[in-house]
Amino acid sequence: MGTGSRRAANPPDGGWGWVVLGACFVITGFAYGFPKAVSVFFGELKHDFGAGYSDTAWVSSIMLAMLYGTGPLSSILVTRFGCRPVMLAGGLLASAGMILASFASRLLELYLTAGVLTGLGLALNFQPSLIMLGLYFERRRPLANGLAAAGSPVFLSTLSPLGQLLGERFGWRGGFLLFGGLLLHCCACGAIMRPPPGPPPPPCPDPAEDRAPSGGRARRRLLDVAVCTDRAFVVYVVTKFLMALGLFVPPILLVNYAKDAGVPDAEAAFLLSIVGFVDIVARPACGALAGLARLRPHVPYLFSLALLANGLTDLISARARSYGTLVAFCIAFGLSYGMVGALQFEVLMATVGAPRFPSALGLVLLVEAVAVLIGPPSAGRLVDALKNYEIIFYLAGSEVALAGVFMALATYCCLHCSEDTPSGLPAEGGASDTEDVEAERDSEPMPASTEEPGSLEALEVLSPRVGSPGPEPEPEVEEVPGLGHESV
């Protein structure tokens, strides 16, 4: 492969990528902020349908479950049709769900429209937007991930007051209808997701490439479950599961905890705003910090440090009763929470690489969906049974801190296992010496210090070509990235 072809495949780290980053900012804001913003209509829903809070809260719960749980489905659709068509369809589904929900006459209809349809539409936008962001940014990817992640607190602090205003003026039906129109902006964001210049990248293929010549060797798997054999990916999945069990519990219970401590309602509600404001600043700042040359190889440890700080914040503040200590807790929690949000997808991209990122992200979101359905509901039942918020903060803090400790120790152990592997034997999941020699024959030598394992250039150098000449056809070998210092 010539040098010009390899350069064309490089992520541009700018140009149209900044427009893609803006679209990712909007999509991330809708994905994480919209299910929580819908909760401002629950009072009217309870009145109109004669239901309890738990019944109406299922609208947001189903929406979040669809956002996380349909990750593998989104990966399959992206691999088959590409990012842009999937995002356009997702925007239409999300908008149609809220518009149809405005005509609902039963809670079941709300569950199917606002919950299932809108949640699926948000999922079909969220995952492809992250994939496109990874295709446009390589050197500045940590900063780009941090800026895109900042959309979550920005939209949450904007959509909730907007929903309150719409509910007061037009009722919940008018609010749902206008929110449905607002979600059409997801279609506009999907329309600008054009592929980067150069050869079509692996994560968002041209559907025509699936009709490959000669034996179908270029045909891709719709969902690459073989990524589960990568030890670094397994470490990340276990960390995310432990993290999701406790990370979202304190924000959900914070307002009620403050009211139980005697804080007035208005001041208790403002605590979440403090978390949001700090989160807005922390995410892009942490992304810029992780992009520094000295820190980027150690992003997994930075991620584990953020988890540990978040868990310790919960543990230390479990007995906070005064408003001043609660404000201090919100500031510390917002900082660590923002760091976690800014680094989580950067760590995954660095672990599995761009080609496997769609399948890996889908599987991670599915695991996170299971944890979200276990953690917060269990915490709510414990509060109802024990009438004690302190135990919940201790439990949530322990789970998040354990996730941070596990991430650091497991990453360290994986690095040493990889270093101790004899040079004559391939590491687990790695390519053999014969495969490396064959790859070097078909590619130009590249300096090892300038390439990251997850980059598109490195993939092109290490992968055998489709239809390469030889005395006999080579069997298709699935490559699983090894566990060197940079891949973990």
N, C-alpha and C positions, 0 to 999 in steps of 0.2 A: 504494500500500500504506500502510495507516495506521500510526501510530506504535506502537500497541499490538501489531500483528502483528510489527513489526520487533523490539520488545523481547522478545517471546516467543521469537524465534529466537536470542537471545543465549545463548551458553554460560553456565550459572549460576555457574561458578567456585566451587563449594562445594555444600552440601546433600548430595544423593545422590551427587554427584560424588566425595566422599571415600570412599564405599563402593565406587564403581567403581575408584577409585585403588587401594584395598586389593586388589581382585580382579586388577587389572593387575600389582600387585606379585607376587602368587602366580603368575600365568600367566608373567610374565617369568622368575621364578625357575625354574619347571619347564622352560621352553623352552631356557634357556641352561645351567642346572645339571644337568638330568637326563642328557643325552647324556654328559657328563663323569663323572657319578656312577656310571653303569653300568660304567665301566672297572674298578671295584674287584672285579668278578666275573670279570675276564679270566683270572686265575690258575686258578680252578676250571674255567672253560670250556676252557682249554688242556689241562688234565689229563683231563677227561671225554671230550673230542672228539679228543684226540691231535693238536691243531692248533698252529700257531705263533702268535706274538704278532700278526703282520700279519693273519692270517686272522681272529682274534677281534676285532681292532681295527676290522674292517669293520662291526661292529654299530653302534658309535658313529658311524663315518663315514657310513654310510647314513642314520642317524637325522638327522645334521646336514645332509646333502644334501637330505633330504626337507623339513626345516625351512626351508631357504633356497630350494630349487629350486621348490617348489610355491607360491611367492608369487603368480604370476598366477592359478593355479587358485583360491586363497583369495580373491583380489580379485573374481573372477567370481562365486563363490558368495555373497560378502557383498553384492555389488550386486544379485544376484537374489533372495536369501532374507532378507537382514538379518543383523545381527551375532549376535543371541542364538541362533537355530536353528543357525547354523554352529558356534558355540562348544559348544553341547550335543552336536552330532554329533562334534565333534573330541574332546571329553572322553571320549566312549564309545569312539571308535576308539583313542585313546591307551591307555586302560585295557585294552581287549580285546587290543591288541597284546602288552602285557606278560604278561597272563594266559595267552594262547595260547603265548607264548614259554616259559613255565615247563614246558610239556609237550613241547618240541622234542626231537627225537632226532638231528637233523643240523644242521650250521651253516647250511645253506641255509634251513631252517625258521626259524632265528633271524634271518637276514637279512630274511625276508619279514614276520615278526611284529614283533619288537622294532625292527627297522630301518625297514621301510616303513610298517607300520600305525601304530606309535607315533610315528614322525617326522611322518607326515601328520596325525595327531591333534593333535600339538603345534603344527604350522603353522596348523591351522584354529582354534586358540585364540589364538595369539600376535598375528597380524595384526589380527583384529577387536578385540582388547582395546586395541591402540594407537589404532584408529580411534575407539572409544568415548571414550577418554581425551581425544582432540582435540575431541570434541563437547561435553564437559562443562567444559573449561577453555580459556580464552582469555588473560585477564590473568595468571593464575597457571600457565600451561601449562609454562614452563620448569621451575618447581619441581615440578610434577606429573610431568613426564617424568623428572626426576632421582630422585624418590622411587620411581617405578615401576621404573626401571633398577637401583635398589639391590637389587631382588629377586634378581638374578643372583648376586652374590657371597654374599648371605645363604644362599640355597638351596644353592649349591655347597659352602659350608663346613658345611652341615647334612646334605645328602643323602649326601655321601661317607662320613662317619663312620657314618651310619645304615646305609648299604649294607654297610659292613664288619662292623658288628654283626650284621645280619641274615644275612650270608653265613656267619659263624662259628656261628650258632645253628641256622639252618634250611637252609644250603646255598644254592647259586645258584638252584635252582628255587623254594625257599620265598621267597627274596629277591625274585625276579621277580614272584611271585604277590602278595606284600604291596606291592611297588611299584605293581603294577597297580591294587590297591585305593586306594592313595594318589593315583593320578592321577584318580580319580573326583572329587576336589575341583575339577578343571577344570570339571566340569558345574555344580557349585554356583556357581563364579565366573561361568559363562556365564548362569546363571539370573537373576542380579541385574543383568545388563546391559540394563536397560530404557532406552528412548530418552529423551532429555532433554525437558523440558516445551516446548510450543510446536509449531509445524508440523514435520512429519517432515523431518529433515535429509537432505541429498543423499547422504552416504556410506553410510548404512544405511537404505535406503528400505523402505517398506512394499511387499511384493510386489504388492498390489492397485493400486499406482500405475502398474505397468507396463501394466495394462489401461486405457490412457489414452483419453479421448474424442477425437473430431474429428481424424483424420489421424495420431494417434500421436505428436504432437510431444513429449509428456512422457515418451516411452519412452527409457530410458537405455541407453547402451552398457554391455555387461558388463565390458569392459576398455578403458579410454580410452588407447590407445597414442599419441594425438595429443599427450600430455604430453611425448613425446620431442622435440617441436619447440621446447620451451622451453629457451633457452640455459642458464638457471640450473640447470635439472634435469640437463642433459647434463654440466655442470660437476660437479654433485654425484655423478652416476653414475661418472664417471671417477675422482673422488677416492675413492669407496668401493671401487672395484676395486683401485686402487693400495694403499689402506689394508689391505684384506683379504689381500693377498698376503703382508704381513709382520707384521701386528699380532698374530696368534695364534701365531706361531712361537716367540718367547721363552718364554711360559708352558709350551708343550709340551716344550721342550728344557731348561728351567731345572734341573729336578731331576737329570737325567743329566749336565748340564754341571757342576753342583756336585759330584756324585760323582766325575766325571773329574778335578776339581781337588783331590780328596783330602778333601772334606767328608764326615763320617759320614752314614749313611743317614737317621737320625732328624732330624738338623739340616738335611739337604738337603730332606727332605719338608716341614719347617716353613717353608721359604722361600715356598712357594705360599700357605701360611696367612697370611703377612705381606702378600703381594699382596692377598689377599682381604679382610683386615681394613682395609687402607688404602682399598681400592676401595669398601667399604661406606660409609665416611665421605665419600669424595671425590664420589660421584655426587650425593647430595642437596645437598651444599654447593655444587657447581658449578651445579646446577639453580637454587638460590636466587640465586646470583651472576648467572647469565644472565638472571634475571627482573627485575633492577634496570633502572629506566627508562633510564639512560644507556648501559647495556651491551646491552640487548635488540636495538636496531637493528643492532648489530655482532656478532651471534652467529656468523655465518659466519667472521669473522676470529678469534673466540675458539675456534671449532672447529679452524681451521687451526693456531692456536697450540698447542692440545693435541696435535695430530698431530705437529707439529714437535718439541715437547718429548719425546714418546714416542720418536720416531725418534732424536733426539740422545742420549736415555738409553741406547738399545741400542748406539749407536756408541761412546759414552764407556766403557760398561761391558763392551765385548766382551772385554777382557783382564783382567777382574776374576778373581782367583784365590783371595783370602782370604775367609773367611766374613764378615768385617766389611764388605768392599766389596760382597759379594753382598747383604747385608742392606740396605745403602744403595741398591743398584740396585733391590731389590724395593720399597722405599718410594717412590723416584722413579717407577718404572714403574707402581706402583699408583695414584699420584696422576694421572699423565697418562692412564693407561688408564681410570680412572674418569671423567675429564673427557670423553674421547672417547665413552664409553658414555652419559653423561648428555646430550650435545649432539647426537648423530647424528640422532635422529628429530625433535628440535626444529628443526634446520636444514631437514630435509625438509618438515616441516609449514609452516614459514614460507616456503619456496620455492614450493611448488605450491598451498597452500591446502587447506582441509578437503574441498571437493568432489572434488578430484583425488587426494587422499592415498591412498585404497585402491588405485587403479591404479598410482600412482607407487611405493608401498611394495612392491607385488608385483613390479614390474619391477626395483627396486633389490635385493630379496632374491634374485632370479634371477641377477643379475650377481654378487652377493656369493657365491652358491653356486659359480659357476664359479671365482672367485678362491680360495675356500677349498679347492677340489679341486686347485688348481694349487700354491698356496703351501706349506702344511705338508708334503704328500707330497714335493715337490721338495726341501725342506730336509732331510727325513729321508734321502733318497737321497744328497744331498751329504755328509751326516755319515758315512754308511756308506762312501762312496767316499774321502773325504779324511781321515777320522778327526780332524777339526778343527772345534770349535764356534765359534771366533772368526769364521771366514768367514761362518757362518750369521747371527751377530749383526750383522756389518757389512752383509750383504745385506738382512736384514729391516729394520734401522734406516734404510738408504738408501731403501727402498721407502716406508716410513711417512713419513719426512721429505719425500720428494718429493711425496707426497700432500698434505701440509700446505702446501708452497710453491705447488703447483699450485692448490690451493683459494684461497689468498689472492690470487695474481696473476690468476687467471681471474675471480674475483669483482670485483676492482678494474677489470679491463678491461671486463667486462660493464656495470658501472656507468657507465663513461665512454662506452661505445658507446651506451647508452641516453640519456645526457645530450646527446650530439652529434647525435641524430636530429632533423631539422627538425621544427618544430612543426606544419607543414602535412601531414606524412606520418606514417602510423602506424609505430610501432616494430615490429620483427620479432615476430610472434606477438601483437601488441597489437590492440586494437579500433580501428576507424576513428572519425573525428569524427562521421560520420553515425550510427553505432551509439551513440555517447555521447549525442548529442542525443535519439535515440529513447528511450534508457534514462532520461534525465532527465525526459522527459514522463510516464513511467509511475511515477515514484517521487518521494518527497519529498527536498528537498536535505538533505545530511548534511555535517557538518564533515569535511573531508579529514584533519585532524590527529588525529581520534579513531578512525579506522578503519584496520585492517590489511588488506592485499590478500587474505590468506588467510581472513579471517573470514567467517562465514555471512551477516552483515548486508551486507557489501560485495558478496557474490555476488548477493544478492537485488536490490540496487540496480542492479547492472550487467547483469543478465540480463533479456532480454525475457520477458514473461509468456506463458504458454500460453493460446491462445485470445484474445489481445488484439484489440480491434476495429480495423479499418482498412479502407481502400478495397480492398486485396487482401491475401491471406495472405502473410506474410513468410517467406522461405526460412529454413530452420534453419541458423544460423551457429554453428559451434563456436568457442568463445572459448578462447584460450590466454593465460594471464596474462602481462603484460608484465614488463619487467625494470627496475622502479624501484628506488630505494634500499632500500625495505622488503621488496620481493618477493625480492631476492637475499639 
